[in-house]
Amino acid sequence: MSRITSDPSVMGGKPCIRGLRITVACIVRSLANGASIAEVLVEYPELQEPDIRAALAWAAWRMDVDPPGTQQASA
């Protein structure tokens, strides 16, 4: 998943595509709202199809590692 980067100086450290200011969450949200991969690529012309697929793979991996409802509340 080398296309996914996290840098505290870019978007507050949120996972982004190749260091761009486009977050994984933004891509996944667009797809969840019904956009096609082609539509996302038009909306974000600096992306490539493998970037979209990497964002989906990263999101799936995160769900396996830390599913919703399993995070411990901070004290």
C-alpha positions as a Markdown table, in Angstrom:
| # | Residue | x | y | z |
|---|---|---|---|---|
| 1 | Met | 0.0 | 0.0 | 0.0 |
| 2 | Ser | 2.8 | 2.4 | -0.9 |
| 3 | Arg | 0.3 | 4.8 | -2.5 |
| 4 | Ile | -1.1 | 5.6 | 1.0 |
| 5 | Thr | 1.0 | 8.0 | 3.0 |
| 6 | Ser | 0.6 | 9.6 | 6.4 |
| 7 | Asp | 2.5 | 12.8 | 7.2 |
| 8 | Pro | 1.7 | 15.0 | 10.2 |
| 9 | Ser | 2.4 | 18.1 | 8.0 |
| 10 | Val | -0.2 | 17.0 | 5.4 |
| 11 | Met | -3.9 | 17.0 | 6.3 |
| 12 | Gly | -3.1 | 16.6 | 10.0 |
| 13 | Gly | -1.5 | 13.1 | 9.4 |
| 14 | Lys | -4.7 | 11.6 | 7.9 |
| 15 | Pro | -4.0 | 8.8 | 5.4 |
| 16 | Cys | -3.6 | 10.4 | 2.0 |
| 17 | Ile | -3.0 | 9.4 | -1.6 |
| 18 | Arg | 0.8 | 9.6 | -2.5 |
| 19 | Gly | 1.3 | 12.6 | -0.2 |
| 20 | Leu | -1.3 | 14.6 | -2.0 |
| 21 | Arg | -3.9 | 16.6 | 0.0 |
| 22 | Ile | -6.5 | 14.0 | -0.9 |
| 23 | Thr | -7.5 | 11.7 | 2.0 |
| 24 | Val | -8.4 | 8.0 | 1.8 |
| 25 | Ala | -11.6 | 9.0 | 3.6 |
| 26 | Cys | -12.5 | 11.5 | 0.8 |
| 27 | Ile | -12.1 | 8.8 | -1.8 |
| 28 | Val | -14.0 | 6.2 | 0.1 |
| 29 | Arg | -16.8 | 8.7 | 0.9 |
| 30 | Ser | -17.2 | 9.6 | -2.8 |
| 31 | Leu | -17.5 | 6.0 | -3.8 |
| 32 | Ala | -19.9 | 5.3 | -0.9 |
| 33 | Asn | -22.1 | 8.2 | -2.1 |
| 34 | Gly | -22.4 | 6.5 | -5.5 |
| 35 | Ala | -19.6 | 8.0 | -7.5 |
| 36 | Ser | -17.9 | 5.6 | -10.0 |
| 37 | Ile | -14.1 | 5.3 | -10.2 |
| 38 | Ala | -14.3 | 7.2 | -13.4 |
| 39 | Glu | -16.2 | 10.1 | -11.7 |
| 40 | Val | -13.7 | 10.2 | -8.9 |
| 41 | Leu | -10.9 | 10.4 | -11.4 |
| 42 | Val | -12.6 | 13.3 | -13.1 |
| 43 | Glu | -13.1 | 15.1 | -9.8 |
| 44 | Tyr | -9.5 | 14.5 | -8.8 |
| 45 | Pro | -7.4 | 14.5 | -12.0 |
| 46 | Glu | -4.1 | 14.0 | -10.2 |
| 47 | Leu | -5.3 | 10.5 | -9.1 |
| 48 | Gln | -4.9 | 7.3 | -11.0 |
| 49 | Glu | -7.1 | 4.2 | -10.8 |
| 50 | Pro | -4.6 | 2.3 | -8.7 |
| 51 | Asp | -4.8 | 5.1 | -6.1 |
| 52 | Ile | -8.6 | 4.5 | -5.8 |
| 53 | Arg | -8.1 | 0.8 | -5.4 |
| 54 | Ala | -5.3 | 1.4 | -2.8 |
| 55 | Ala | -7.7 | 3.6 | -0.8 |
| 56 | Leu | -10.3 | 0.9 | -0.8 |
| 57 | Ala | -7.7 | -1.7 | 0.2 |
| 58 | Trp | -6.4 | 0.5 | 3.0 |
| 59 | Ala | -9.9 | 1.1 | 4.3 |
| 60 | Ala | -10.7 | -2.6 | 4.3 |
| 61 | Trp | -7.4 | -3.3 | 6.1 |
| 62 | Arg | -8.3 | -0.7 | 8.8 |
| 63 | Met | -11.6 | -2.3 | 9.3 |
| 64 | Asp | -9.9 | -5.6 | 10.0 |
| 65 | Val | -7.4 | -4.0 | 12.3 |
| 66 | Asp | -9.7 | -1.7 | 14.2 |
| 67 | Pro | -13.4 | -2.4 | 13.6 |
| 68 | Pro | -15.9 | 0.2 | 14.6 |
| 69 | Gly | -17.0 | -0.1 | 18.2 |
| 70 | Thr | -13.8 | -1.8 | 19.4 |
| 71 | Gln | -11.8 | 1.4 | 20.0 |
| 72 | Gln | -11.2 | 2.0 | 23.7 |
| 73 | Ala | -12.4 | 5.3 | 25.1 |
| 74 | Ser | -9.5 | 7.6 | 26.2 |
| 75 | Ala | -9.5 | 8.4 | 29.9 |
